[in-house]
Amino acid sequence: MYTIESLNNQDNYCFNDEHKINDYDVNLINRLVTILEKELTSPTLKEGVKVRCIGKKVTYDHGHLERDRDKDGKFTVCMCPGVYVGLTEESKPWFLVSGGYFAKIKDNDLPKFKYTGETELKDFWTFGHNGACGNGGIRFQARVAVFEYEDEQIY
């Protein structure tokens, strides 16, 4: 469980300098970690898991699997993600991802995703007690399932 001190040590100095991490932030992050670890540690391929993407000449160890919201619910993988996490009214996690590059996953590629049997810490962030504002994001980690995806088209 996170504390004010451990969140300060989690590369949150910009947030803390401007807004000061408080008990509200600690409770929010601990709630998110609990939900993420409950939802994302099973061997089921779902949005939010960590994907190790292996190409012909490169491997990305921190890929993020997400649903393509603009299309027909297909998946994409962001190779170098910054992952915002929020909660739905039903306390389910939802994600907004920045970074790159994004690889579209076709239905016939889904069997290429192999569960490694591992869980690893994954980086996330969310807005703290002042909401969306300058330096208002708090970084944290949660343990999630790891999948491998091999495709020689990954560059």
HUVENSUL-V276563 format. One record per backbone hydrogen bond with DSSP energy under -1.0 kcal/mol. CO is the residue of the C=O (numbers start at 1). NH is the residue of the N-H. If there is no record, write none. Layout:
BEGIN
co/nh
CO/NH
CO/NH
END
This chain:
BEGIN
co/nh
3/7
4/8
5/9
7/10
12/16
13/17
14/18
15/19
22/26
23/27
24/28
25/29
26/30
27/31
28/32
29/33
30/34
31/35
32/36
33/37
34/38
35/39
36/40
40/145
46/49
49/65
50/147
51/63
52/149
53/60
54/151
58/55
60/53
63/51
64/78
65/48
66/76
67/69
68/73
74/68
75/105
76/66
77/103
78/64
82/98
83/125
84/96
86/94
88/91
92/88
94/86
96/84
98/82
100/80
101/79
103/77
106/109
107/110
109/112
110/113
114/148
118/146
120/144
122/142
124/140
125/85
126/138
128/131
133/136
136/128
138/126
140/124
142/122
144/120
145/50
146/116
147/52
148/114
149/54
151/154
END
